[in-house]
Amino acid sequence: MKLPNGFERWNPAMRGAYLKRAKASEARQPLSSCPYEDKRKPCGRLTWSRSFIAAWRDGWNDFKAQQDPITQFWEDRRP
């Protein structure tokens, strides 16, 4: 499995959110099955929930792209 550049420097919680996508993708769950909800503070400000959603979604999309044979063909030929 190919990971994004600098993945080892990500926050461990964000790495976990990104990696959870493998299980969801392998189980053929749709992108809408993201386990994270958009939450806001009582005052209406945003929380970190959107970054977890983004990490999960990016991981899901990256995993799907790696499973596509045409994408994989061209990725293997990158300099």
N, CA, C and O atoms as a CHARMM CRD file, in Angstrom:
* protein
*
  316
    1    1 MET  N      0.84900  -1.17400   0.00000 PROA 1      0.00000
    2    1 MET  CA     0.00000   0.00000   0.00000 PROA 1      0.00000
    3    1 MET  C      0.89200   1.23300   0.00000 PROA 1      0.00000
    4    1 MET  O      1.77100   1.37000   0.85100 PROA 1      0.00000
    5    2 LYS  N      0.66800   2.12200  -0.94600 PROA 2      0.00000
    6    2 LYS  CA     1.44400   3.34100  -1.06300 PROA 2      0.00000
    7    2 LYS  C      0.82400   4.41700  -0.17000 PROA 2      0.00000
    8    2 LYS  O     -0.37800   4.67100  -0.23600 PROA 2      0.00000
    9    3 LEU  N      1.65300   5.04300   0.66200 PROA 3      0.00000
   10    3 LEU  CA     1.18100   6.08300   1.57400 PROA 3      0.00000
   11    3 LEU  C      1.62700   7.44900   1.06400 PROA 3      0.00000
   12    3 LEU  O      2.59700   7.54300   0.31200 PROA 3      0.00000
   13    4 PRO  N      0.92000   8.51900   1.47000 PROA 4      0.00000
   14    4 PRO  CA     1.30000   9.86000   1.01600 PROA 4      0.00000
   15    4 PRO  C      2.68200  10.26100   1.54000 PROA 4      0.00000
   16    4 PRO  O      3.14700   9.74300   2.55600 PROA 4      0.00000
   17    5 ASN  N      3.32700  11.18500   0.83600 PROA 5      0.00000
   18    5 ASN  CA     4.61200  11.70400   1.29200 PROA 5      0.00000
   19    5 ASN  C      4.45100  12.36000   2.66200 PROA 5      0.00000
   20    5 ASN  O      3.49400  13.10000   2.89200 PROA 5      0.00000
   21    6 GLY  N      5.38000  12.08900   3.56000 PROA 6      0.00000
   22    6 GLY  CA     5.34600  12.68000   4.89800 PROA 6      0.00000
   23    6 GLY  C      4.34600  12.04300   5.84100 PROA 6      0.00000
   24    6 GLY  O      4.08900  12.57400   6.92200 PROA 6      0.00000
   25    7 PHE  N      3.78000  10.91600   5.45000 PROA 7      0.00000
   26    7 PHE  CA     2.75400  10.25600   6.26300 PROA 7      0.00000
   27    7 PHE  C      3.25100   9.96100   7.67800 PROA 7      0.00000
   28    7 PHE  O      2.48900  10.05800   8.64000 PROA 7      0.00000
   29    8 GLU  N      4.52000   9.60600   7.80200 PROA 8      0.00000
   30    8 GLU  CA     5.06500   9.25300   9.11300 PROA 8      0.00000
   31    8 GLU  C      5.09900  10.45900  10.06300 PROA 8      0.00000
   32    8 GLU  O      5.22300  10.27700  11.27400 PROA 8      0.00000
   33    9 ARG  N      4.99300  11.67400   9.53800 PROA 9      0.00000
   34    9 ARG  CA     5.00000  12.87100  10.38000 PROA 9      0.00000
   35    9 ARG  C      3.59900  13.34200  10.75300 PROA 9      0.00000
   36    9 ARG  O      3.45100  14.29400  11.51900 PROA 9      0.00000
   37   10 TRP  N      2.57600  12.69000  10.22100 PROA 10     0.00000
   38   10 TRP  CA     1.19800  13.06400  10.54400 PROA 10     0.00000
   39   10 TRP  C      0.90900  12.74500  12.00900 PROA 10     0.00000
   40   10 TRP  O      1.57300  11.91300  12.62600 PROA 10     0.00000
   41   11 ASN  N     -0.08100  13.41700  12.53600 PROA 11     0.00000
   42   11 ASN  CA    -0.59800  13.11400  13.86400 PROA 11     0.00000
   43   11 ASN  C     -1.08100  11.66100  13.85300 PROA 11     0.00000
   44   11 ASN  O     -1.71700  11.24200  12.88600 PROA 11     0.00000
   45   12 PRO  N     -0.79200  10.87300  14.91600 PROA 12     0.00000
   46   12 PRO  CA    -1.21900   9.46200  14.92900 PROA 12     0.00000
   47   12 PRO  C     -2.72300   9.26800  14.72500 PROA 12     0.00000
   48   12 PRO  O     -3.14400   8.29300  14.10100 PROA 12     0.00000
   49   13 ALA  N     -3.52200  10.18100  15.24300 PROA 13     0.00000
   50   13 ALA  CA    -4.97400  10.05000  15.06600 PROA 13     0.00000
   51   13 ALA  C     -5.36600  10.23200  13.60000 PROA 13     0.00000
   52   13 ALA  O     -6.25200   9.53700  13.10300 PROA 13     0.00000
   53   14 MET  N     -4.71000  11.16000  12.91200 PROA 14     0.00000
   54   14 MET  CA    -4.99500  11.37300  11.49300 PROA 14     0.00000
   55   14 MET  C     -4.51500  10.17900  10.66100 PROA 14     0.00000
   56   14 MET  O     -5.16800   9.78700   9.69300 PROA 14     0.00000
   57   15 ARG  N     -3.37800   9.60700  11.04100 PROA 15     0.00000
   58   15 ARG  CA    -2.90500   8.40600  10.33800 PROA 15     0.00000
   59   15 ARG  C     -3.92500   7.28500  10.49000 PROA 15     0.00000
   60   15 ARG  O     -4.20300   6.55300   9.54000 PROA 15     0.00000
   61   16 GLY  N     -4.47900   7.15700  11.69100 PROA 16     0.00000
   62   16 GLY  CA    -5.49200   6.12600  11.92400 PROA 16     0.00000
   63   16 GLY  C     -6.72900   6.34400  11.07900 PROA 16     0.00000
   64   16 GLY  O     -7.28100   5.39400  10.52400 PROA 16     0.00000
   65   17 ALA  N     -7.17000   7.59300  10.97600 PROA 17     0.00000
   66   17 ALA  CA    -8.34400   7.90600  10.15900 PROA 17     0.00000
   67   17 ALA  C     -8.07100   7.57800   8.69200 PROA 17     0.00000
   68   17 ALA  O     -8.93800   7.05000   7.99600 PROA 17     0.00000
   69   18 TYR  N     -6.87000   7.89200   8.23300 PROA 18     0.00000
   70   18 TYR  CA    -6.50900   7.60900   6.84300 PROA 18     0.00000
   71   18 TYR  C     -6.48600   6.09700   6.59900 PROA 18     0.00000
   72   18 TYR  O     -6.96600   5.62300   5.56900 PROA 18     0.00000
   73   19 LEU  N     -5.93100   5.35000   7.54100 PROA 19     0.00000
   74   19 LEU  CA    -5.79100   3.90900   7.35300 PROA 19     0.00000
   75   19 LEU  C     -7.10400   3.14500   7.52400 PROA 19     0.00000
   76   19 LEU  O     -7.23600   2.03100   7.01700 PROA 19     0.00000
   77   20 LYS  N     -8.07000   3.72300   8.22600 PROA 20     0.00000
   78   20 LYS  CA    -9.36800   3.05900   8.38500 PROA 20     0.00000
   79   20 LYS  C    -10.05500   2.86400   7.04300 PROA 20     0.00000
   80   20 LYS  O    -10.91800   2.00000   6.89400 PROA 20     0.00000
   81   21 ARG  N     -9.67000   3.66200   6.08700 PROA 21     0.00000
   82   21 ARG  CA   -10.29100   3.57500   4.77400 PROA 21     0.00000
   83   21 ARG  C    -10.03100   2.24600   4.11100 PROA 21     0.00000
   84   21 ARG  O    -10.85900   1.78700   3.32400 PROA 21     0.00000
   85   22 ALA  N     -8.89900   1.60400   4.40300 PROA 22     0.00000
   86   22 ALA  CA    -8.59200   0.33200   3.74800 PROA 22     0.00000
   87   22 ALA  C     -9.66800  -0.69800   4.07100 PROA 22     0.00000
   88   22 ALA  O    -10.13400  -1.43100   3.20000 PROA 22     0.00000
   89   23 LYS  N    -10.04400  -0.73400   5.32900 PROA 23     0.00000
   90   23 LYS  CA   -11.08500  -1.68900   5.72400 PROA 23     0.00000
   91   23 LYS  C    -12.40300  -1.37000   5.03400 PROA 23     0.00000
   92   23 LYS  O    -13.10300  -2.27300   4.57400 PROA 23     0.00000
   93   24 ALA  N    -12.74300  -0.08700   4.96000 PROA 24     0.00000
   94   24 ALA  CA   -14.00600   0.30700   4.32500 PROA 24     0.00000
   95   24 ALA  C    -13.98100   0.03300   2.82700 PROA 24     0.00000
   96   24 ALA  O    -14.96800  -0.43800   2.26100 PROA 24     0.00000
   97   25 SER  N    -12.86200   0.32600   2.19000 PROA 25     0.00000
   98   25 SER  CA   -12.76400   0.08900   0.74900 PROA 25     0.00000
   99   25 SER  C    -12.77900  -1.39400   0.43200 PROA 25     0.00000
  100   25 SER  O    -13.44400  -1.82100  -0.51200 PROA 25     0.00000
  101   26 GLU  N    -12.05400  -2.18100   1.20700 PROA 26     0.00000
  102   26 GLU  CA   -12.01900  -3.62300   0.96700 PROA 26     0.00000
  103   26 GLU  C    -13.37700  -4.26000   1.19700 PROA 26     0.00000
  104   26 GLU  O    -13.73000  -5.24600   0.55000 PROA 26     0.00000
  105   27 ALA  N    -14.14200  -3.68700   2.13000 PROA 27     0.00000
  106   27 ALA  CA   -15.48600  -4.20100   2.40000 PROA 27     0.00000
  107   27 ALA  C    -16.50800  -3.64500   1.40300 PROA 27     0.00000
  108   27 ALA  O    -17.70900  -3.89000   1.52000 PROA 27     0.00000
  109   28 ARG  N    -16.00200  -2.89300   0.42300 PROA 28     0.00000
  110   28 ARG  CA   -16.83700  -2.30400  -0.62400 PROA 28     0.00000
  111   28 ARG  C    -17.91600  -1.37000  -0.06500 PROA 28     0.00000
  112   28 ARG  O    -19.02500  -1.29600  -0.59400 PROA 28     0.00000
  113   29 GLN  N    -17.57400  -0.66500   1.00300 PROA 29     0.00000
  114   29 GLN  CA   -18.49000   0.32600   1.55300 PROA 29     0.00000
  115   29 GLN  C    -18.38800   1.60200   0.72200 PROA 29     0.00000
  116   29 GLN  O    -17.31400   1.92300   0.21300 PROA 29     0.00000
  117   30 PRO  N    -19.47800   2.32400   0.58200 PROA 30     0.00000
  118   30 PRO  CA   -19.43600   3.56400  -0.20300 PROA 30     0.00000
  119   30 PRO  C    -18.68900   4.67000   0.54400 PROA 30     0.00000
  120   30 PRO  O    -18.48200   4.58600   1.75500 PROA 30     0.00000
  121   31 LEU  N    -18.29900   5.68300  -0.18000 PROA 31     0.00000
  122   31 LEU  CA   -17.60900   6.82800   0.41600 PROA 31     0.00000
  123   31 LEU  C    -18.45200   7.46500   1.50900 PROA 31     0.00000
  124   31 LEU  O    -17.91500   8.01000   2.47400 PROA 31     0.00000
  125   32 SER  N    -19.75100   7.40000   1.36200 PROA 32     0.00000
  126   32 SER  CA   -20.66100   8.00200   2.35000 PROA 32     0.00000
  127   32 SER  C    -20.68200   7.24300   3.67400 PROA 32     0.00000
  128   32 SER  O    -21.35900   7.67300   4.60800 PROA 32     0.00000
  129   33 SER  N    -19.96300   6.13300   3.78100 PROA 33     0.00000
  130   33 SER  CA   -19.96400   5.35900   5.02200 PROA 33     0.00000
  131   33 SER  C    -18.91500   5.86300   6.01500 PROA 33     0.00000
  132   33 SER  O    -18.56200   5.15000   6.95500 PROA 33     0.00000
  133   34 CYS  N    -18.42000   7.06800   5.81700 PROA 34     0.00000
  134   34 CYS  CA   -17.41500   7.65400   6.69900 PROA 34     0.00000
  135   34 CYS  C    -17.91000   7.60600   8.15600 PROA 34     0.00000
  136   34 CYS  O    -19.03100   8.02900   8.43900 PROA 34     0.00000
  137   35 PRO  N    -17.08200   7.09500   9.07900 PROA 35     0.00000
  138   35 PRO  CA   -17.51600   6.95800  10.46600 PROA 35     0.00000
  139   35 PRO  C    -17.46100   8.26000  11.26300 PROA 35     0.00000
  140   35 PRO  O    -17.88400   8.29500  12.41900 PROA 35     0.00000
  141   36 TYR  N    -16.95100   9.31300  10.66600 PROA 36     0.00000
  142   36 TYR  CA   -16.80300  10.58000  11.38800 PROA 36     0.00000
  143   36 TYR  C    -17.94300  11.52200  11.03200 PROA 36     0.00000
  144   36 TYR  O    -18.39300  11.57100   9.88700 PROA 36     0.00000
  145   37 GLU  N    -18.40500  12.27400  12.03500 PROA 37     0.00000
  146   37 GLU  CA   -19.49300  13.22600  11.84100 PROA 37     0.00000
  147   37 GLU  C    -18.94700  14.64600  11.90100 PROA 37     0.00000
  148   37 GLU  O    -17.94800  14.90900  12.57000 PROA 37     0.00000
  149   38 ASP  N    -19.60300  15.54600  11.20500 PROA 38     0.00000
  150   38 ASP  CA   -19.22900  16.95700  11.25400 PROA 38     0.00000
  151   38 ASP  C    -19.78400  17.52700  12.56100 PROA 38     0.00000
  152   38 ASP  O    -20.99800  17.62000  12.74400 PROA 38     0.00000
  153   39 LYS  N    -18.88900  17.90200  13.45400 PROA 39     0.00000
  154   39 LYS  CA   -19.32200  18.41900  14.75500 PROA 39     0.00000
  155   39 LYS  C    -18.90800  19.87600  14.89400 PROA 39     0.00000
  156   39 LYS  O    -17.91800  20.32700  14.31800 PROA 39     0.00000
  157   40 ARG  N    -19.70100  20.59100  15.67900 PROA 40     0.00000
  158   40 ARG  CA   -19.39400  21.99000  15.98000 PROA 40     0.00000
  159   40 ARG  C    -19.45600  22.19900  17.48800 PROA 40     0.00000
  160   40 ARG  O    -20.13500  21.47500  18.21600 PROA 40     0.00000
  161   41 LYS  N    -18.73000  23.20200  17.92100 PROA 41     0.00000
  162   41 LYS  CA   -18.76300  23.57100  19.33100 PROA 41     0.00000
  163   41 LYS  C    -20.08700  24.26100  19.61500 PROA 41     0.00000
  164   41 LYS  O    -20.74800  24.72200  18.68500 PROA 41     0.00000
  165   42 PRO  N    -20.49400  24.34400  20.88700 PROA 42     0.00000
  166   42 PRO  CA   -21.77000  25.00700  21.21000 PROA 42     0.00000
  167   42 PRO  C    -21.86600  26.44000  20.67300 PROA 42     0.00000
  168   42 PRO  O    -22.96000  26.91800  20.37100 PROA 42     0.00000
  169   43 CYS  N    -20.72900  27.11800  20.55600 PROA 43     0.00000
  170   43 CYS  CA   -20.74100  28.49600  20.05000 PROA 43     0.00000
  171   43 CYS  C    -20.84300  28.54400  18.52200 PROA 43     0.00000
  172   43 CYS  O    -20.98100  29.62400  17.94900 PROA 43     0.00000
  173   44 GLY  N    -20.77500  27.37200  17.84900 PROA 44     0.00000
  174   44 GLY  CA   -20.91100  27.31700  16.40100 PROA 44     0.00000
  175   44 GLY  C    -19.59700  27.17600  15.65500 PROA 44     0.00000
  176   44 GLY  O    -19.58700  26.95600  14.44300 PROA 44     0.00000
  177   45 ARG  N    -18.47600  27.30300  16.38100 PROA 45     0.00000
  178   45 ARG  CA   -17.18500  27.16500  15.70100 PROA 45     0.00000
  179   45 ARG  C    -16.93600  25.70900  15.32800 PROA 45     0.00000
  180   45 ARG  O    -17.51400  24.79100  15.91100 PROA 45     0.00000
  181   46 LEU  N    -16.06400  25.52200  14.34500 PROA 46     0.00000
  182   46 LEU  CA   -15.74200  24.17000  13.87500 PROA 46     0.00000
  183   46 LEU  C    -14.81800  23.45000  14.84200 PROA 46     0.00000
  184   46 LEU  O    -14.09200  24.07800  15.61200 PROA 46     0.00000
  185   47 THR  N    -14.85400  22.12400  14.79400 PROA 47     0.00000
  186   47 THR  CA   -13.93900  21.29400  15.57400 PROA 47     0.00000
  187   47 THR  C    -12.99500  20.60200  14.59000 PROA 47     0.00000
  188   47 THR  O    -13.00600  20.88400  13.39200 PROA 47     0.00000
  189   48 TRP  N    -12.18100  19.69200  15.12200 PROA 48     0.00000
  190   48 TRP  CA   -11.25700  18.93500  14.27400 PROA 48     0.00000
  191   48 TRP  C    -11.96400  17.84800  13.47000 PROA 48     0.00000
  192   48 TRP  O    -11.31900  17.14100  12.69600 PROA 48     0.00000
  193   49 SER  N    -13.24800  17.70500  13.63400 PROA 49     0.00000
  194   49 SER  CA   -13.96600  16.61300  12.97000 PROA 49     0.00000
  195   49 SER  C    -13.81600  16.66500  11.45500 PROA 49     0.00000
  196   49 SER  O    -13.75000  15.61800  10.80900 PROA 49     0.00000
  197   50 ARG  N    -13.76000  17.84500  10.88300 PROA 50     0.00000
  198   50 ARG  CA   -13.64600  17.94200   9.42000 PROA 50     0.00000
  199   50 ARG  C    -12.29500  17.44100   8.93200 PROA 50     0.00000
  200   50 ARG  O    -12.20100  16.92100   7.82000 PROA 50     0.00000
  201   51 SER  N    -11.24700  17.58500   9.74000 PROA 51     0.00000
  202   51 SER  CA    -9.95500  17.06300   9.29900 PROA 51     0.00000
  203   51 SER  C     -9.94300  15.54400   9.34400 PROA 51     0.00000
  204   51 SER  O     -9.29400  14.90800   8.51300 PROA 51     0.00000
  205   52 PHE  N    -10.65100  14.95000  10.30200 PROA 52     0.00000
  206   52 PHE  CA   -10.76200  13.49200  10.32600 PROA 52     0.00000
  207   52 PHE  C    -11.56900  13.00100   9.12800 PROA 52     0.00000
  208   52 PHE  O    -11.22600  11.99300   8.51000 PROA 52     0.00000
  209   53 ILE  N    -12.63800  13.71700   8.80700 PROA 53     0.00000
  210   53 ILE  CA   -13.44700  13.36000   7.63400 PROA 53     0.00000
  211   53 ILE  C    -12.59200  13.45900   6.37200 PROA 53     0.00000
  212   53 ILE  O    -12.64300  12.57300   5.51900 PROA 53     0.00000
  213   54 ALA  N    -11.80900  14.52700   6.24800 PROA 54     0.00000
  214   54 ALA  CA   -10.96500  14.71300   5.06400 PROA 54     0.00000
  215   54 ALA  C     -9.89700  13.62500   4.97300 PROA 54     0.00000
  216   54 ALA  O     -9.63500  13.10800   3.88700 PROA 54     0.00000
  217   55 ALA  N     -9.27700  13.27400   6.10100 PROA 55     0.00000
  218   55 ALA  CA    -8.24800  12.22600   6.09400 PROA 55     0.00000
  219   55 ALA  C     -8.86200  10.89300   5.67900 PROA 55     0.00000
  220   55 ALA  O     -8.26700  10.15700   4.89100 PROA 55     0.00000
  221   56 TRP  N    -10.03900  10.57900   6.19800 PROA 56     0.00000
  222   56 TRP  CA   -10.70700   9.32400   5.84800 PROA 56     0.00000
  223   56 TRP  C    -11.07300   9.31800   4.37000 PROA 56     0.00000
  224   56 TRP  O    -10.84000   8.33400   3.66800 PROA 56     0.00000
  225   57 ARG  N    -11.65000  10.42900   3.90300 PROA 57     0.00000
  226   57 ARG  CA   -12.05900  10.51900   2.49300 PROA 57     0.00000
  227   57 ARG  C    -10.84900  10.43000   1.55800 PROA 57     0.00000
  228   57 ARG  O    -10.89800   9.73800   0.54100 PROA 57     0.00000
  229   58 ASP  N     -9.76400  11.13200   1.90300 PROA 58     0.00000
  230   58 ASP  CA    -8.56100  11.07600   1.06700 PROA 58     0.00000
  231   58 ASP  C     -7.99500   9.66100   1.02100 PROA 58     0.00000
  232   58 ASP  O     -7.57500   9.18700  -0.03500 PROA 58     0.00000
  233   59 GLY  N     -7.98600   8.99700   2.16100 PROA 59     0.00000
  234   59 GLY  CA    -7.50900   7.62000   2.19300 PROA 59     0.00000
  235   59 GLY  C     -8.38200   6.70100   1.35800 PROA 59     0.00000
  236   59 GLY  O     -7.88000   5.83100   0.64600 PROA 59     0.00000
  237   60 TRP  N     -9.67900   6.89400   1.44800 PROA 60     0.00000
  238   60 TRP  CA   -10.62300   6.07100   0.67200 PROA 60     0.00000
  239   60 TRP  C    -10.37000   6.27300  -0.81800 PROA 60     0.00000
  240   60 TRP  O    -10.28800   5.31000  -1.58000 PROA 60     0.00000
  241   61 ASN  N    -10.24600   7.54700  -1.22500 PROA 61     0.00000
  242   61 ASN  CA   -10.01400   7.84300  -2.64400 PROA 61     0.00000
  243   61 ASN  C     -8.66300   7.31900  -3.11600 PROA 61     0.00000
  244   61 ASN  O     -8.55800   6.77200  -4.21300 PROA 61     0.00000
  245   62 ASP  N     -7.62500   7.48400  -2.28800 PROA 62     0.00000
  246   62 ASP  CA    -6.29300   6.99800  -2.65700 PROA 62     0.00000
  247   62 ASP  C     -6.29100   5.48300  -2.80800 PROA 62     0.00000
  248   62 ASP  O     -5.69200   4.95200  -3.74300 PROA 62     0.00000
  249   63 PHE  N     -6.95200   4.79100  -1.90200 PROA 63     0.00000
  250   63 PHE  CA    -6.99900   3.33700  -1.96900 PROA 63     0.00000
  251   63 PHE  C     -7.72200   2.88800  -3.23000 PROA 63     0.00000
  252   63 PHE  O     -7.27500   1.96100  -3.90500 PROA 63     0.00000
  253   64 LYS  N     -8.82800   3.53400  -3.55100 PROA 64     0.00000
  254   64 LYS  CA    -9.57300   3.18000  -4.76400 PROA 64     0.00000
  255   64 LYS  C     -8.72700   3.42500  -6.00500 PROA 64     0.00000
  256   64 LYS  O     -8.73900   2.61800  -6.93500 PROA 64     0.00000
  257   65 ALA  N     -7.99100   4.53800  -6.02600 PROA 65     0.00000
  258   65 ALA  CA    -7.14700   4.85100  -7.17900 PROA 65     0.00000
  259   65 ALA  C     -6.04700   3.81300  -7.34000 PROA 65     0.00000
  260   65 ALA  O     -5.67700   3.47500  -8.46400 PROA 65     0.00000
  261   66 GLN  N     -5.52000   3.30100  -6.23100 PROA 66     0.00000
  262   66 GLN  CA    -4.47100   2.29100  -6.30400 PROA 66     0.00000
  263   66 GLN  C     -5.01300   0.96000  -6.79600 PROA 66     0.00000
  264   66 GLN  O     -4.25300   0.13800  -7.30700 PROA 66     0.00000
  265   67 GLN  N     -6.29000   0.73500  -6.65500 PROA 67     0.00000
  266   67 GLN  CA    -6.89600  -0.51300  -7.10400 PROA 67     0.00000
  267   67 GLN  C     -7.25000  -0.48300  -8.58900 PROA 67     0.00000
  268   67 GLN  O     -7.52300  -1.52200  -9.19000 PROA 67     0.00000
  269   68 ASP  N     -7.24400   0.71100  -9.17100 PROA 68     0.00000
  270   68 ASP  CA    -7.57600   0.86500 -10.57700 PROA 68     0.00000
  271   68 ASP  C     -6.37100   0.44800 -11.42100 PROA 68     0.00000
  272   68 ASP  O     -5.30600   1.05000 -11.27700 PROA 68     0.00000
  273   69 PRO  N     -6.49000  -0.54900 -12.29000 PROA 69     0.00000
  274   69 PRO  CA    -5.33800  -1.04800 -13.04100 PROA 69     0.00000
  275   69 PRO  C     -4.68200  -0.00300 -13.94500 PROA 69     0.00000
  276   69 PRO  O     -3.46200  -0.01600 -14.11100 PROA 69     0.00000
  277   70 ILE  N     -5.45500   0.88300 -14.51800 PROA 70     0.00000
  278   70 ILE  CA    -4.87900   1.90100 -15.39800 PROA 70     0.00000
  279   70 ILE  C     -4.06600   2.89400 -14.57800 PROA 70     0.00000
  280   70 ILE  O     -2.95400   3.25800 -14.96100 PROA 70     0.00000
  281   71 THR  N     -4.61400   3.33000 -13.45900 PROA 71     0.00000
  282   71 THR  CA    -3.87900   4.23500 -12.57800 PROA 71     0.00000
  283   71 THR  C     -2.59900   3.57300 -12.10600 PROA 71     0.00000
  284   71 THR  O     -1.54100   4.20200 -12.10300 PROA 71     0.00000
  285   72 GLN  N     -2.68000   2.33100 -11.71500 PROA 72     0.00000
  286   72 GLN  CA    -1.51000   1.61200 -11.23200 PROA 72     0.00000
  287   72 GLN  C     -0.45700   1.48100 -12.32900 PROA 72     0.00000
  288   72 GLN  O      0.73900   1.59000 -12.05800 PROA 72     0.00000
  289   73 PHE  N     -0.89700   1.24900 -13.56100 PROA 73     0.00000
  290   73 PHE  CA     0.02300   1.13100 -14.68600 PROA 73     0.00000
  291   73 PHE  C      0.85900   2.39600 -14.82600 PROA 73     0.00000
  292   73 PHE  O      2.07900   2.32400 -14.96800 PROA 73     0.00000
  293   74 TRP  N      0.20400   3.55600 -14.78700 PROA 74     0.00000
  294   74 TRP  CA     0.93000   4.81600 -14.96500 PROA 74     0.00000
  295   74 TRP  C      1.71200   5.20300 -13.71200 PROA 74     0.00000
  296   74 TRP  O      2.76700   5.82600 -13.83100 PROA 74     0.00000
  297   75 GLU  N      1.24500   4.86500 -12.54300 PROA 75     0.00000
  298   75 GLU  CA     1.99500   5.14900 -11.31500 PROA 75     0.00000
  299   75 GLU  C      3.31900   4.41300 -11.32100 PROA 75     0.00000
  300   75 GLU  O      4.33000   4.95900 -10.88100 PROA 75     0.00000
  301   76 ASP  N      3.33100   3.18400 -11.81100 PROA 76     0.00000
  302   76 ASP  CA     4.55400   2.38600 -11.83900 PROA 76     0.00000
  303   76 ASP  C      5.57700   2.95100 -12.82200 PROA 76     0.00000
  304   76 ASP  O      6.75800   2.61300 -12.73700 PROA 76     0.00000
  305   77 ARG  N      5.15100   3.79300 -13.74100 PROA 77     0.00000
  306   77 ARG  CA     6.05900   4.34800 -14.74400 PROA 77     0.00000
  307   77 ARG  C      6.49200   5.77300 -14.44500 PROA 77     0.00000
  308   77 ARG  O      7.17100   6.39600 -15.26100 PROA 77     0.00000
  309   78 ARG  N      6.10900   6.29800 -13.28500 PROA 78     0.00000
  310   78 ARG  CA     6.54000   7.65300 -12.90400 PROA 78     0.00000
  311   78 ARG  C      8.02800   7.67600 -12.63100 PROA 78     0.00000
  312   78 ARG  O      8.57700   6.72700 -12.07300 PROA 78     0.00000
  313   79 PRO  N      8.69200   8.77200 -13.02900 PROA 79     0.00000
  314   79 PRO  CA    10.14500   8.85700 -12.76900 PROA 79     0.00000
  315   79 PRO  C     10.45500   9.03600 -11.29200 PROA 79     0.00000
  316   79 PRO  O     11.62200   9.12400 -10.91200 PROA 79     0.00000
